[in-house]
């Protein structure tokens, strides 16, 4: 079983939770601040320089000085000591409110999401009502009944905030409920509580942490507000809100008075939120999965327009697409760049179909996207030449490119469901390029769009113009996408796995449609696909890609019947329709496509190749040949056609 | 031989969505399906999206409830279990899902993923033996010990699928429901995984229900196949027989649509599939005049108006007859040892394969 062959790497060093946290710098500092405040709260009586309630009227209204670092208040109490005591009060209040809301909210919300049905409906309806109550009003009500008490106020706040956990817990669990890993655990016989506790909870911990820190910040503020209003902490308690309340009356005599408590509140709220974000990101073991990276945006070096010096003189009609020496790279972890498309050349004549074939990770889709200037961030085109009907696209602005896209080049994507705007009628989506690129009036565009929909085989086109994408089946939606791509009669159609998401009978219809439309419109087509059967069905020429490079290209029939690169031959042999008789093993290619950072200048297929010799490991293997070309040092030595069975 | 798994006239209905238009009775996702799987054998279930093939797998795994009919496993009707399946059934019936990366819990290391079923079902005396079993399972699926501490997102799709298979094997099951286990993988990896499944079957005697949309993939691994359409089983039979001499027009259409990587052969197949479609359109147009003017999209199964009566394939069938509109054809034996549900099937006109080289 070949998968292990190419893999001798040790398990990567994986930074632990703490390391991931420390690496985030700002959130880590914020977390240290929060922890310091917790320590302050715990040891408040020990570190307090004065008794927070000891009055000293002789020394009232002092500003910061050596005796009293933060000054004294209107009755001469030490402000620093009162802030320290207030820290303890705030922490206790936070703990009370948040623990009540978690203990009530999380189990209710998660059970509603997991069990569903009536229980879920009951919980979520009740929660909707509770959610609508303003927190502060509820606390007013509770205080009005039970009398002024910080604990009562915080219990009330906890009850109100439990609605946030119910809503979040329910939504998150409901989304995870039918994930395959959850169902697999059920099939193993894991009990419901085990599924929730061990499988679902770790995966929804991040939003719960974020929610908690947001609420903690809110609790600090609400506690301060309530105490300021005199509804929570009693007059003698050294609460931050109470301190602010008191400072209000004497602000004119000592302008510094509001600052100690005010700063304490502000800093703690900011620190809690920053630390929470950091903890939430550090929970995730997987790198780059939604965690905010603080990388600086790098200045992009200019793209080099490079053409092959030795390029062959074209015979026949001028090509609609000419790609030369296209190189696409992504930033690497070490600060350099990793090349993912490595010097690709393509040439498509009018009315011709080029198949761009390869496995996932070969760079075939990226090549097609790069032709349109649509390399996803943070990747970039390093160099190369892309000419559509003679005009160079490399180096053009996004604005110029978006004029060319849709007018000169049409695009069809893999998933028609996501390629169409769900909120717009299909009629308008087909009309859009007509109006934008050809400047048609509404009426003209409407008439043409109807023609186009009819042309791609949508029954009753006039009647279906006003329908939305979800009212179309997958195959019909893909026909709409094709109609839109061909609206402006482009010279080139880029189709990225256009039939992969479709059922096989529908795939056959869509391929037939593309062939018919090509006869009518005469556009060149680049068809990106992993399926050599699809290549055989409709391509004139084929370029087989492996690990970012073209390893073989040529006339479709020639390449598929007489492959000269071992990779092409192996792909053909492992195609499921080239089936071994039952009882025999299927042909496989051992191992897998190596990741881009392991690519060498030598043959990238050699570890998986059954014909590899020592020479394959020496660098600089070129694509030899012109319209029929192979990148293999053993070209001519191997008879690979025999390996390819035909059914 | 007694069947390991016996589906008797199984129907599954999903609760109807409450829509503004108001729905009638919920349409069955699976409609009266009967099939048997012998111990240590593989039954391949083929069909396009919406055919109900995955729902059958989910019913066997008790992830959806059965509406009518019975699922009998090893002589016992699983409906008798009540709400909670006994651990013995969970041990015996396992699953491998389509998407290998979402089928593994991303927060768990490979080791933890494999230890869960081991601890639940194997009750080994020491953690050292549990650990040894993890190594053994990894070895069985062609992975090595250094994968233990890795996480699913650090592995390729094919490797994740091997881990999913190892997890399924951990409880020593007698049946594994493989729900499109290779559809998300590259061709070269596909055949690696299929070979692995075959090796494991030979070694351990486990039976598979192999669900896939690709008849070519199913053909190799299966002893018997069933072709589903719109919740109905239309044809069953020995894998080789169904593939080389399909008896149902839908099976023929499916086979004709598979593109093969041979340009000359493919040109001929394209001609044939176009002919088939033209024939279908002609027949459908003729038939539509008098029966149902609302069949808008004869080609798209998702938009296919579900027939209240008769054969579910009627609106796409090139051989449609008046009787197909009213009576669901019963399963009848074919010359090749299979069964087919088609009014047009006569032993005389039996299965003219499109590609009979």
Interface residues (C-beta under 8 A of the other chain):
Chain A: X1 X2 X3 X4 X10 X11 X12 X14 X179 X180 X181 X183 X184 X185 X186 X187 X188 X189 X190 X199 X202 X203 X285 X286 X289 X359 X360 X459 X460 X472 X473 X474 X475 X476 X503 X504 X505 X506 X507 X508 X509 X511 X512 X530 X531 X532 X533 X534 X535 X536 X537 X556 X557 X560 X561 X570 X571 X572 X574 X575 X576 X577 X578 X579 X580 X582 X585 X586 X587 X588 X589 X590 X592 X593 X646 X647
Chain B: X48 X49 X61 X63 X85 X87 X90 X91 X93 X94 X95 X97 X98 X99 X102 X103 X104 X105 X106 X107 X108 X116 X117 X120 X121 X141 X142 X143 X144 X146 X147 X149 X150 X151 X153 X154 X156 X157 X158 X159 X162 X164 X167 X171 X186 X187 X188 X189 X190 X191 X192 X194 X195 X196 X198 X213 X214 X216 X217 X219 X220 X239 X240 X253 X254 X256 X257 X258 X259 X260 X261 X262 X263 X264 X265 X266 X270 X273 X274 X277 X296 X297 X299 X300 X301 X302 X303 X355 X357
